[in-house]
């Protein structure tokens, strides 16, 4: 998930609760050996901390939350 990809996703969100799954982290030789498919944890971690993402979130009035906190009383699905 690069910064450009994440900005694009954020700009396409629909009203309501949306889930974006990320796996940020920092690569090291042991991690690269364990997960040899070339996942770019460092790039994803940088994207999630970037000023462009912060601006997009603020401009679009996106409320960031963990899954358990995503719904407030007015947005809960179901009865």
C-alpha positions as CSV (number, residue, x, y, z in Angstrom):
1,X,0.0,0.0,0.0
2,X,1.8,3.1,-1.2
3,X,0.9,6.7,-0.4
4,X,-0.5,7.2,-3.9
5,X,-2.7,4.0,-3.6
6,X,-3.9,5.0,-0.1
7,X,-4.9,8.5,-1.2
8,X,-6.8,7.0,-4.1
9,X,-8.6,4.6,-1.8
10,X,-9.5,7.4,0.7
11,X,-10.9,9.5,-2.1
12,X,-13.2,6.7,-3.2
13,X,-14.7,5.8,0.2
14,X,-18.5,5.7,0.5
15,X,-20.4,7.2,3.4
16,X,-20.5,4.9,6.4
17,X,-18.0,2.5,7.8
18,X,-15.2,1.4,5.5
19,X,-12.4,-1.0,6.4
20,X,-8.9,-0.6,5.0
21,X,-6.6,-3.4,6.0
22,X,-2.9,-2.5,6.4
23,X,0.2,-4.3,7.5
24,X,2.7,-1.6,8.3
25,X,6.0,-2.5,9.8
26,X,9.7,-2.4,9.3
27,X,11.6,-4.9,7.2
28,X,14.7,-6.7,8.4
29,X,16.6,-9.7,7.2
30,X,14.7,-12.1,9.5
31,X,11.3,-10.8,8.3
32,X,12.4,-10.9,4.7
33,X,13.5,-14.5,5.1
34,X,10.2,-15.5,6.8
35,X,8.0,-13.7,4.2
36,X,9.9,-14.0,0.9
37,X,7.2,-12.6,-1.3
38,X,8.5,-9.1,-1.1
39,X,5.9,-7.3,0.9
40,X,6.8,-3.6,1.4
41,X,6.1,-3.0,5.1
42,X,8.4,0.0,5.2
43,X,6.5,1.7,2.3
44,X,3.2,1.1,3.9
45,X,4.3,2.4,7.3
46,X,5.6,5.5,5.6
47,X,2.4,6.0,3.7
48,X,0.3,5.8,6.9
49,X,2.5,8.5,8.5
50,X,2.6,10.8,5.5
51,X,1.4,14.4,5.4
52,X,-0.6,13.6,2.2
53,X,-2.6,11.0,4.0
54,X,-3.1,13.2,7.0
55,X,-4.4,16.0,4.7
56,X,-6.7,13.7,2.8
57,X,-8.2,12.3,6.0
58,X,-8.7,15.9,7.3
59,X,-10.1,17.3,4.1
60,X,-12.6,14.4,3.6
61,X,-13.6,14.4,7.3
62,X,-12.7,10.8,7.7
63,X,-12.9,9.5,11.3
64,X,-10.2,6.9,11.9
65,X,-11.1,4.2,14.3
66,X,-10.1,0.6,15.2
67,X,-12.6,-2.0,14.2
68,X,-14.2,-2.3,17.6
69,X,-14.8,1.5,17.7
70,X,-15.9,2.0,14.2
71,X,-19.6,2.4,15.0
72,X,-20.9,4.9,17.3
73,X,-24.5,4.6,18.6
74,X,-26.0,6.3,15.5
75,X,-24.1,4.2,13.0
76,X,-24.5,0.7,14.4
77,X,-25.8,-1.9,12.0
78,X,-28.8,-4.1,12.9
79,X,-31.6,-3.5,15.3
